[in-house]
Structure formats: structure tokens, C-alpha cells
Amino acid sequence: MQENPITPTIPLDQDGINHGFLRLPYSRDDSAWGSIMVPITVIQNGAGPTGLLTGANHGDEYEGPVALQELTVTLKPEDISGRVIIIPAFNYPAFRAGTRTSPIDKGNLNRSFPGRPDGTPTEKIADYVQQYLLPLADFAVDFHSGGKTLDFVPFAAAHILEDKASEAACFAAMKAFNAPYSVQLLEIDNVGMYDTAVESMGKVLISTELGGGGTSTVKSNTIAKKGLRNVLIHFGILKGKMQIDPTVRVDMPDGDCFTFCEIDGMHEPVVDLGEAVEKGDVVARVWPVDRTGVAPEEYRAKRSGILISRHFPGLIKSGDCAAVVGVVAN
């Protein structure tokens, strides 16, 4: 197998705190022998579990980078037992551009696993994480939100897995994160996802959707920071008592949770996030943008529940996800 060209500029297995980069050689017009420098911090203190903590898997999602950057300057080696590997901006080129995908190769890192050591820059990042970082980890926390195009109720998520012991560990970690909502998440397409890579290796994954609109808020950042601390305590890396608040348990049983738009137009939300809907209720209207006097298309919920996600921008295109309804679990 070809060796991945990424090299860390710091040790990954040394006690103490080390700040550095994952250096990916990248020859381009403005730098013939240039590199992509992905910031990384490793904090270690003796034996114990390893947590791989990542944000900006998509470059326009900010709660993860905020919480993880703060962790790199506040967490001390003497505070922990074990190791944390912190990558605040997982898809660094996308993060710098403020875009979901990489401006270099249009790569969606969260659809690029297991990656290729001889592939595009995005595929090389995925391959390095798959080959060299995930084997070190006992668990992974990967922060997401809706980016510029979606908005979510703030939730931590876990998946139904064939391995029920792994599933139970993931759901326990989701519970420990203790977001306002806890969702049994159904993915539209899990091929190439980082989640799938983590879970296929038998590692515990905690993922989130903490807001959206291409920004973060005081509330969403607070949820991210509290959840991160709770998870580190849950796995025995950090000492202390978890802060546990009420959470709403939500399931996504099937594809009927999703409502997709079938025309281009102006999006009018009809239901706010967290509100109850009944099957058949209108959840969004889409108005024509090129004429007046024409009634909007109405999009209706296919099942009863609560609205957990919606399209965010004022304009919408055919194929865009307009709304997602989850079912509150008893």
C-alpha cells in the first residue's frame, strides 16, 4: 500500500501538550513546494483512553471549532488521564474558505472515507485519519451543525448498529453529551461518511447537529462546550461531575422523516424548529420567483412528530431538503 504523504509536526504519543500541524504537501500555482497545514493539538498524561475530537468536517459549521479551540488553551495535561487528539478544523481548506466542501478539489470530507493516499487532498486527509489516527482512538467526537443551508434543533446523535454492544456504547456516549435533544439519526446516505469509518472500526462515535445558518450562537457554543466536557468525564479522561439537564429523545424511523423540495423557488417555513406537526400538515411553502399571482407549492409532513431540521436560506432548489420530522420517543 502506498504511504500517506501527510506527516505530523508534533509527536502523537508524548506526555504533555503539543501544538502543531498535519502537513500535507500540495504543489500549486502560488507555492510549487507548498503544503496544507492542518492545525492539531495532542494533550496526554499517562495511561488512559484516547479521544479523537474533530470539528469543521464541513467548513461552514462552527460550534466544533469554537469548543475545540478553547479546549486547546484551557485543558492541561495534569487535568486528564489518557490522551486527547484535537483537530478543530478537520477539512481545513473548506474551513478557511467558509464552505461545506474543499475549494481545492470540491471534496466533501464526510463523504470521502476511507480515502486514498494517492488521491485528492480531501481523500488524503481521510486516508490519514483512517490509517493513523482512528486506530489510536477509543472514541471520536465529530461536531456538526447545518452549515449555511440547514438549521437544526441542537442534538447529539447515535446510529442503530448491527453490533449491539457498540450501539449501546454509542447511545451511552450520546446520553452523556446531553444536548437538549438526543436523536437516533437516520442518514440519507452513509457511504463514505466519517461516522461509518469510525463505527466500522468498532470505535464509539458521538456526532452532533447543533444549529445552522453558517454561524454559531452563544447557546449552541455553550451546548458544544458542556457536551464535550461531559463526554471526556464519561470516558474517564477528565475528572469531575457531568452536568446533566433534560433532553428530548427523538427517533427517525424511516425515510418518511424527510421532505424534499421538487421545484426552485422562495422558501417559506410554516413550522418552527421543535414544534409539533401532524401527518399531512404543511411544513413549508415554495413560492415562484419569476411571476406573481401564482399560489405556492405546499410540502406536507409524511408522519407526525416534531420538526428537527429545516431548509435555511430564503431560496430553495429542486432536490433540497425542506424539512425533517422526528418522532419523540416515550
Secondary structure, DSSP 8 states (H G I E B T S, - for coil): ------EESS-SS-SEEEEEEEEEE--BTTBTT-EEEEEEEEEEESSS-EEEEE--SSTT--HHHHHHHHHHHH--GGGBSEEEEEES-SSHHHHHHTSSS-TTT---GGG-TT--TTS-HHHHHHHHIIIIIGGG-SEEEE----TTTEEE--EEEE---SSHHHHHHHHHHHHHH--SEEEE---S--TT-HHHHHHHTT-EEEEEE---TTS--HHHHHHHHHHHHHHHHHTTSB-S-------EEEE--SGGGEEE--S-EEEEE-S-TT-EE-TT-EEEEEE-SS-SS---EEEE-SS-EEEEEEE-SSEE-TT-EEEEEEEE--
